[in-house]
């Protein structure tokens, strides 16, 4: 099994719908992150969490919310999806700053 | 403002050619530097990293990078590329404290057989 698992892998949803992307990890890492990837823009940080009670906004958090249900689970929600949220979403985990991230396989989200 | 800039957006090389991908960053304080690779349809994988010590770091698959503090650069190199190196490459800089990474825009490398 993968160390960092994201579900679903692909999703098409309609404008205005609420959608949740899920991430779970078996690494035992405290730090978890959500990024979105857009062509030509690289990866941009949406939210990050150091533990269940410590959740922080990233550079592009508007229109998103997160929930850290347990050390191993970190979910990203789009309360009312819009087309410009169409992107590839990655969850990542880390132990400490100098170790870098372990990434999940990504969720490709299309909002029509 | 903290930022990472990758100079080359799309690079096309023939097999056996040498590769150098540029990365410059703007970041206050102690930095950790990374190069990630994303093969088509896959997630990002760590190629190499630098946080202290020898500024020339070696990674997987024959890649290396040199940290030049005075130039705020962390360029990626490989002496001889292979067709299987076709991928997108991301430079990232991060904080030792928070672990947050800022990514560059990415460079798409296409290696022709």
Interface residues (C-beta under 8 A of the other chain):
Chain A: X31 X33 X35 X40 X41 X42 X43 X44 X45 X48 X58 X90 X94 X96 X97 X98 X99 X100 X101 X103 X104 X105 X106
Chain B: X4 X9 X32 X34 X36 X42 X43 X44 X45 X46 X49 X51 X52 X90 X92 X94 X95 X96 X97 X98 X99 X100 X101 X102 X103 X104 X105 X106
